[in-house]
Amino acid sequence: MKKVTKTVYVSLALFLIVIIFAGCKSQSPSPSVTSTIYGTLKITTGFDNNMWFTESGSNKIGKISPENGKVTEYNIPTPNASTYAIATGTDNNIWFTERGSSKIGKTSAQTGKITEYNLPTENAAPDAIVAGPDKNMWFTESGAGKIGKISTQSGEITEYNIPTENAAPDAIAAGPDKNMWFTESGADKIGKISTHSGEITEYNIPTENAAPDAIAAGPDNNMWFTESGSSKIGKISPQTGEITEYNIPTENAAPTAIAAGPDNNMWFTESRSNKIGKISLQSGKGIEYNIPTDNTSPDAISLGLDNDLWFTESKSNKIGKISPSTGVITEYPFGN
């Protein structure tokens, strides 16, 4: 374990754009059931008790029932949207990013109706998205080096420049301090942005070429993150900015996503070693579980309302889940 306190760099967001979309594009749902899933990437828990996910290769979003494994898919109105991240909003809608079209989308969990919003910045390549404590949806723009937010009520979009050039912001999550915390995969930093002022603070990760990926709040009130480049799990104290890093048992595991489990552990995916891992908040000890299917390249992971951890298998056209109490993994295959 390596424990280092780093210097904090503070800067006000240099650039602010506000634009209200009165004519956002809506389309009635075009659902299909149990068809082939291509490139399942991110996953989230909906208020309708289903697990919702993105399909980057088939221009769709989908949902799977934890009760019977039934899958329903919805076509994205914009061609080649390259849907990426997905999250549930405080308005009970499902929000997602479109990296290929530089749009933010939302769908009604009840009707499947999809609405899309254009981002002010061209080629922004929106990445992660998550609900904030201010009831807005916050997202990263990996192509533009910005953090954005969209009002769930009006569709108003605001963007903030990250001080570090080529930061390539990746994941974003709400912290216990009511700030939004994000990873900078291109700069090896963790950032936070005030939901009130837009002020951005950045923290250097001790390990070079860490390539931080996902970030999530832990039950210990720390922000936990993955380092896909150095195959470590890190945590940062929102109070002090102190960063602690932990090695994963498997070398070159390439940890990708991370989420808090119901057992007070942090659970994560290992895209290169084809495993699901968990790390103890107390000891920092890691335990790994092999995924039955070979070469699935697991990506996202999310806690379901059934208290299982659900994850995507980006290369196998499957959705998986793991029981935190037994470590048993169940996979749901799709396709003809």
Secondary structure, DSSP 8 states (H G I E B T S, - for coil): -EEEE--EEEE--S-EEEE--SS-EEE---EEES-----EEEEEE-TTS-EEEEETTTTEEEEE-TTT--EEEEE-SSTT--EEEEEE-TTSEEEEEETTTTEEEEEETTT--EEEEE-SSTT--EEEEEE-TTSEEEEEETTTTEEEEEETTT--EEEEE-SSTT--EEEEEE-TTSEEEEEETTTTEEEEEETTT--EEEEE-SSTT--EEEEEE-TTS-EEEEETTTTEEEEE-TTT-EEEEEE-SSTT--EEEEEE-TTSEEEEEETTTTEEEEEETTT--EEEEE-SSTT--EEEEEE-TTS-EEEEETTTTEEEEE-TTT--EEEEE---
